[in-house]
């Protein structure tokens, strides 16, 4: 078993990994920038190494510096790296360099990261493994003429996507041929600026779909299981804000069928570690959109209903162990919901960094708060505005919502603004309570309820 792990990340995910490592008797090393020197993950780790100045325009050092991470491993004698999510977690070059230095990457091989990192190759691979995909060609679009031809074949509306994209960047919805040229060039420019790769592809746009993802786990030895699905439909500008498991609109037969397809595909790939296969679900059909080859922000809802520590499972398979979990042993219990607490004002979602004068974490049966906040901590402006994840777990969806509402009332983050008021109002909405929404529903809801949020 691995004896020392360096966590190449920051914030709540670093704390979450450190906690599992401590329970497993594994030493931990935190890395941090000068602005994060007082962060909780630095305080909780066994060792800490400063790797540079914080991120700024034009500065891609520190958490994105492969050489700095490897140097920190060598200085501390770390045998393995856990990437968390974001930063270098899906960087195949990083994994290759770790392999060259005999450092274990707690995640999939560089081959699988590269394979799934390109959306066109990923789609082609999944089709070959029997996974249903969104209508559209399995190749990049290299001209406006080609885009017009493809769009006419599959029918409007369509969506132009960055091949190396993610997080909603490099995506343009096109509802008619009149808008295609502008959308095509706009997606290319955004993709180039965000990912250094202007390659785009085109698919059918499904306007009323739900975003449903399947959690998978493989050991790289031909064994794989799925841990059900998460519904991530509540989104703003392709960014998830609320996730729950299980999906409230799927029946047991459907979830087992799609889960079985996904675990079979992962086993045939020889995939090692956790991963998430993401779909749009529309009119009773699943359509693959991408695979994330890492731990997801929303992994706690899966842990809640299955009672399994996904980080522990990552470490075990990275150590070379075969899976000791059988599909027939995996039984979901109850319902879990996660909301992302961001340091942002609502309804305009403007980042709101600053010093936290008073922080109180909610508690009680069925409540989990993953956060790196403490009284007196200053939330820096240099990074993502996520400051915590509030997770509830109850016997059913109704009880999970009730627990979450109560926990939101207990949460105190003063004086900075957070997204908590959004969820307090959202959890009262009749359409949400009856699960009548698609991936575009929240943006319409925000327009209708913006004034209420301002006054909340």
N, C-alpha and C positions, 0 to 999 in steps of 0.2 A: 504494500500500500504506500502511496505517496506520503512523505513525512513533512514536507514544507511547501506551502503554496503562496505564490505572490498574486495578489488581486490587482489586475491592471484596469482599475476603475475607481470610481468615487461614489459618494452619496449613499442612498439607502441600499442599493444592490451590493455594495461592498460590505456593509454591515451584515446583510443577510447571508452572504457567503462566509464571512468570518464566524458567525454563530454556528453554522453547520460544521465548519472545520474544528472549532473548539470541542463540539460534541463528539467528533471523531478522533480527537487527540492529535490533530494535525496543526503544526505551527503555521502562523500566518504572517505575511509581509504586506504592508500597505504602501502604496506609492501616492505621492501628493505633490501639488504645485505650491508655490509660496502663498497663494491665497487660501489654500486648503490646509495649512499647517495646524490649525486648531479644529479641524473637522473630526467628527466622532469616529469615522473609520480609522483615522490615524491613532486616536486614543485607544481603540479597542484591539488593534492588531498587536502581535508580539513584537514586531519590528516595523520601522517606517523609513522610507527613503524619499527625499525630495528630488523630483525629476525636472524641475524647471519653473518657469514663469507661467501664469495662467494663459488660457487661450485668448487670443485677440485677433482682429483682422490681419491676415497675412502671417500669423504665427500658428503653425501646426505642430508645435513641440509638445512636450510633457506627455499627456495621456495618449497622444497620437504618434509619439516618437517610438518607433520600433527599437532603435539603438538604445534609447534611455531605459526602456523596459528590460531589455536583455542585459544591459549593464547592471541594473538593479538586481536581477536574478543572480548574476555572477558574484556581486558584492555580498549578497546575503546567503548564498548557497541554496537558493530556491530550486527545487527539482521540477516544479510545475507552475503553470500560469492559468488562472481562471480569468476570462475576459469580461464576465458579466454580460451586459448588453450595451450596444452603442460602441463608440470609440473603435477599437481594433477587433471587436468580437467576430466580425465577418470579413476580415482582411486575410486573404489567402497567402499573401506575401509574408505577413507576420507569422503565420503558422509554419510556413516553409523555413523561415529563419530560426524559429524555435526548434524545429526538427533538426536543423543543421548544427545547433548548439546542444543537442541531446536534452532539451527541456520539453517536458510533456505539456501539450496543450489540452486543457480540459474542454473538449469539444470535438467536433468532427475533423476529418482529415482536410488538408488544404485542397485536395482534389474535389471533395464534395462541396466545400465552401465555394470554390470557383465554379463548379457545375451549377449550383443553385443561385449564385450571385448574378449570373447573366440570365435575365428573365426569358429570353428566347430559348436558350439552351435548356433552361429549367422546364419550360413548357414542353419542349420536344421530348425531354427525358421522361417526364411524367406521363405523357401520352403513350410512350412506349411501355410504361409500367402499368397501363390500364387505369390511370387516374383521369377522370373527365375534366376537360379544359374549356375555357371560353372560346367561342368561335372566332377564328382569325388565323392568318398564316403563321407558320413557325419560322419566320425570318424577319430581318430588319427591313424597314421601309427607307429606301435610299433616294426617293424623289417624290415630288408632288404628284406626278403622273401615276406612280405606283400606288400612292396613298389614295388617289381618286378611284383607281381600279378596284382596290381591295374594299374600300368603303361601299362602292356600288354593289359588289358581290355579296357582302354580309349584311348590308342595309344599315341605314342610320337609325338611331344615334350610334356613334363609335367613340372610342377613346384612344388617344395617342399617348403612349407611355415610354419613359426612358428605359432602355434595356438594362442599364446598371442602376436603376432607380430604387426608390423606397421612400416611405414617409410622406407620400403625397407630392413629392417634387418631380418635375418633369412629366406631369400628367395634364392633359387637356381634353375636355369633353367636346365633341363636335356633333351638333344636332342637324346640320345641313351642309351641303357641298359649298355653300357660300362662305362658311366659316373655316373650311378645311385648311386652306393655305396658311392663314394666320396662326391657327392652332399648331400646325405641323412645325413651322419655323419657331414658334414660341416654345414648344416642347423641346426642340433641339437645343435652343439657346439655354434654357433652364437646366437641361440635362448636362450640357457641357460645363456650365458654371458650378453645378452642384457635385457632379461626379467625375468631371474630366473626360467624359465620353458622350458625344452627341448622338450616338446610335439610338433610334427609337423604333417601336413597333406599333401595330394597330390591332385593336380587338373590338368586338361588339360591346357596346355599353349597355349594361343591365341596370336601368334606372330604379328598379324597385327591389333590388337584391338585399339580402342580409349578409353581413360579414361573419362567417363561421369558420373557425380554425380547429384543426385536429392536433392534439398533443401526441407526439410519438417519442419513443425511446428505443434505441438500438444499441447493441454491444459490439458491432463491427465483426461479429462472428456468425452472422446469419440469423440472429435472434432479434425479434422486435415485438413491441406491444404498442397499443394506443391507450391513452388515458382520456378517452371521451373527447368532447368538444367544448369550446368556449364561444359564446356569442359576443362579438365585438362591434355590433351594429351601431351603437350610439357613438357617433363620430362628428367631428367638426373639421372640415377641410382635410379629410382623409387621416386625421389624427384621432386615435381612440381616446375616449374619456371615461367610459364605463364598460366593464366587461363582466359577464356572468357565466356560470356553469351549473347545470347543463343548459343548453339552449332551450328556451321555453316553448318553441314551436316544433321541435323534433320529437318523433316517437322513438321508442326503444329499438324497433326494427331498423329504422332509417339510420340511427346513429351507429348501430353495430355494423351495418352494411358499409357505410362510408369509412368508419374506423378500421374495419377489416381490410378495405382496399388500401388504405394508407399504411397500415402496419406491414402488409405484404410487400408494398413498394419499397419501404425502408429496409426490410429484410433482404430483398433482392439486390438492393444497392450496396449492401454491406455497410450501411451507415452506422457510425458510432457516436453516441451521445443523445442529447435531447434535440428535438426539432419541432417545428410547427408548420403544418401544411395548411395554407389559407385558401378559403373558397368564398365565392359569392354563391348564395343559395337563393334561387329565384324559381317560382312556380314548381316547386318540388324537385328541382334539379340542382346538383352541385357543379360548380365550374371553378377549376383550379386557377389561382391568380399568382401565387408565389409560395416559396418555402423559406422560412427563417431558420438558419442553421445555428441557433443559439437559444439561450434561455429568454423567455419573453417577460416583459414588464408585468403582464397579467398572470404569471404562473401561480401565484398564491391561491387563486380560486380553484385550480385543479388540485393543488395540494390539500385544500380544505375538504373537498368532497371525496378524495381517494385516500387521504391520510398517508401520503407518500412525500418524502423530502426529495424533490427533484434535483437539488444541488448535490445531495448525498449520492444519488444514482449517477449523476454526471461523473463524480470523482471515482466511484467504483468501476465504471466501465473504462474510464481513462486510465485506471491502474491495471487494466488488462483482464478484469473479471468478467465472466459471462453473466448475462442477466439471470437473476434468481427470482424474477417476477413472471408469473404465468398469466396469460390473458384471462383465463377462467377465474383467477383469484381477484381480479380487479372489479370491485363493485362500488359504484358511486353511491354516496350517502348524503342526502339532503341537497341544499342549494346554496351557492355562494356568489356574492357580488363584490366587485372591486371598483372603487372610484379613485381617480387620480387627483390628488390634492396638489395643485400647482400654485406657485406664488405669482398670481395673476389677478387683475381686476376682471370683473364680469359686468356686462356682457361683451366687452370689447377685447378681453383676453390680452391686455397689455402686461408684460412682465413687471413684477413688483418686488424686486430684491430689497434687502435691508436687514436691519438688526431685529431679532426676535426678542422682545422684552419678556414675554410670557408664553410658554408653550405647555399645554396640557394634553396628554394623549388619552383618548377614550379607552375604556376597557370593558370587562364583563364577559360572560359566557358567549362564545361565538364571535368575538371581535378581535381582529388583528390589525395593528398599525405598524407598517414598515416605514420608518422615517429616520432621518439623521439629525433632526432638530434638537436643540436644547435651549434653555433660558440663557440669553446673552449671545447666542450664535448669530453671526451675520451671513445671510444668504447672499453669495456673490452674484454679480451680474454676468459673469463670464460663461455660464453653462446653462443647460436646459432648466426650465423653471419648475420641474417636478421636485417637490419637497417631501412627498409622502404618498403612501397608498393605504387607503382604509378599506379593510376587507371584512365582510360579515359572512356568517355561516349559520343556517338554520335548517330545520327539518324540511321546509319547503320554501318556495319563492316568497310567499306572503310573509313568513316569519323572518326570512333573510332581509327583506325590505324593512320590516319593523325594527330589527336590530340595527340596521344601517342608519335609519332615521334617528334613532336614539343616540347612536355613536356620534353622528354629525353634530347633534346638539351639545355633546360633551366636548368636542374638539375646540381647543383654543390655540390660535396662532396670532399673537398680538404684538405690534400693531399692523403688520403687513397684511395686505389683502390676499385672499385665496379663492379657489374655485368652489369651496364648500357651499356657499349659498346657492350655486347652480344646482347642486345635487339635492339640497333640501327642498327646492321647488320642483325639480324634475320628478322626485320620488312620489309626489302628490298627483302627478298628471294621470288622467284616466287612460290615455292611450299607452303610456308607459306601463301602467299597472296591468293592462290587458295585452301587453306585448304587441301592439299594433304600430309597428314602425319599420322603416328601412334605413339604408345608410345615409339618406339625405334628409331624414325626418328632423333631426336635431337642429339643422341649420334653419329650417322653416320655423321650428318651435322657438328658437332664439329670437327671431324677428318678431314673433307674436308676443313674446314674454320679456323682451328686453327692458321695458319700463319697470316691470315688477322686480327684476333683478337689480336694477339701479337703486330701487327703494328698499331692498331687502336688508 
